[in-house]
Every structure is written in structure tokens, then in C-alpha cells.
Amino acid sequence: MDEARSLGQHIVCAAHLFRERMDARMSKYDVTPLQAHVILYLAHRDGQSTQQELGKHLRVKPSTVNGIVDRMAERGLVARSPDESDARRRRIVLTQAGQMHLELFNRELRDAERLFESGYTPEELAQFHSLLGRVIQNLEEDRKKC
């Protein structure tokens, strides 16, 4: 039996196990879960986003976004194009190859979500979402202070 864990330790453990399961699912397509998430995000934004918006959504540094996009562009999943309203910015555009993976990634994500949510009632899931939302809000507020 596990020793007593704090809430933070439980969340970290759950996140680690979820990430591990997603890594296994996405490795079949030679992408990382984060890259699959980028494709899903772009698809929900009419196939494009600025690199800055993508970084905010992923909650990662600009250099990390750049590396993710570089690897995805090398594989032909996304392309960079100049932003029409500001030449200093780059738009990240979902390519046809990236679009072709969209349904596969959606299915894998839905399967992982079903595994994650298994055994909970709809009411418990709603409460769980609400509670985790508050945890995220608390951490985001502290993030702004640091």
C-alpha cells in the first residue's frame, strides 16, 4: 500500500501516469502527446494560430514552442507563414498531413479520457472538473506572483 500522499503528490502521480499512457498511444504515430495536442488546438482554431497564442495555450516558454513547431514542421505536420497583420509574427498553420492525423489523435485522446474517467458518475466528474479547475486557478495566480 502507498504511503500517505499529499494532494500535490497525487496530482503529479496521476499526471505522470496519464502522460505515460498518452506517450504509448501517440508513439504509434511517431508524435508526442504535446504535438498531437498542437494539431488538435490548431484544428479548433480554423487550422492556424500565432506562435505566441500557441505558447500561451500550452503554457510553455517561447523557445519550447519554437522547438515543438520546428520538429512538427520537419515532419510536414505544420508550416510557418508570415502573419498578415504583423510581419514580425509567425502563424503556425496545420498542413494537409497534419489534418490527416486529426481523427486518429481525437480517437486516441477520447480513449485515454475514457480510461481516466472510468468508474466515476457524471456528477463526480463534474465535481472533479470543478475542483481541478480551482487547483489550476490557484496555481496560475501564484504563477503571476513569481
ABEGO torsion letter per residue (X at the ends): XBBBBBAAAAAAAAAAAAAAAAAAAAAAAGBBAAAAAAAAAAAAAGGBBBAAAAAAAAGBBAAAAAAAAAAAAAAGABBBBBBAABAABBBBBBBAAAAAAAAAAAAAAAAAAAAAABGBBAAAAAAAAAAAAAAAAAAAAAAAAX
